[in-house]
Amino acid sequence: MSLSADLRALQDRLGHEFARPELLRRAVTHSSMSGPGREDNQRLEFLGDRVLGLVMSEALLRADGQAREGQLAPRFNALVRKETCADVAREIDLGAALKLGRSEQLSGGRRKMALLGDAMEAVIAAVYVDGGFEAAQAMILRLWGKRIASVEEDSKDAKTALQEWAQGRGLPPPAYVETARSGPDHQPVFTIEVRLETGETAEATAGSKRSAEQTAAQTLLQKLNA
């Protein structure tokens, strides 16, 4: 079974040639496109989350032979959280290859953090099933490389870091404002804007208010540090 042009391009960006192309096709198929004879990526997502966790656990232990569990845990969480998976997915333009139902396409599904993060985990599982642990490990370490090196800073909670930044300059705490909500009641999507008294703002969209607030805070921190 051959791959379409968009999936061949994605395969090249992943750096893994699939012996079983149907695994990659399933990994990018959202549940809104599932149906008779067409499996979605939810089961692969479940597996990929565990594979990613094992690879990152080993990588962190190798990177710092003296770190205690209390130091490793926040670093681990920063590397495997959905927002990080979605960021990696954006870097390899995974959204362009997603197979989505019409409703998800119209609501901007290719840019949604939750969909991208889930699909990235599913792709990891697809590589693992197709090529084994070493193939998945090599891909993850290549795609996550710079994040592993800078994880000490990234592991700090973004909202806490932004509040500390504001307090250190004598400013009131940042304000988080819900500016939009979309999607069905059982699966809402929130857009949150974070605002500083000085006028700086940043916005993010996610499947939960907490995730949107964290991503907005991280985006504003990056602006301020730049």
Salt bridges, closest charged atoms under 4 A:
ASP6 OD2 - LYS99 NZ 2.87
GLU22 OE2 - ARG20 NE 3.31
GLU39 OE2 - ARG26 NH2 3.64
GLU45 OE2 - LYS82 NZ 3.60
ASP49 OD2 - ARG50 NH1 3.14
GLU58 OE1 - ARG62 NH1 3.84
ASP64 OD2 - ARG75 NH1 3.17
ASP87 OD1 - ARG90 NH1 2.81
GLU91 OE2 - LYS146 NZ 3.44
GLU91 OE2 - ARG147 NH2 2.68
GLU104 OE1 - LYS112 NZ 2.94
ASP118 OD1 - LYS82 NZ 2.58
GLU121 OE1 - LYS82 NZ 3.09
ASP130 OD2 - HIS16 NE2 2.77
GLU152 OE1 - ARG75 NE 2.79
GLU164 OE1 - LYS156 NZ 3.43
GLU178 OE2 - ARG181 NE 3.17
GLU178 OE1 - LYS209 NZ 3.16
GLU193 OE1 - ARG195 NE 2.40
GLU213 OE1 - LYS159 NZ 2.74
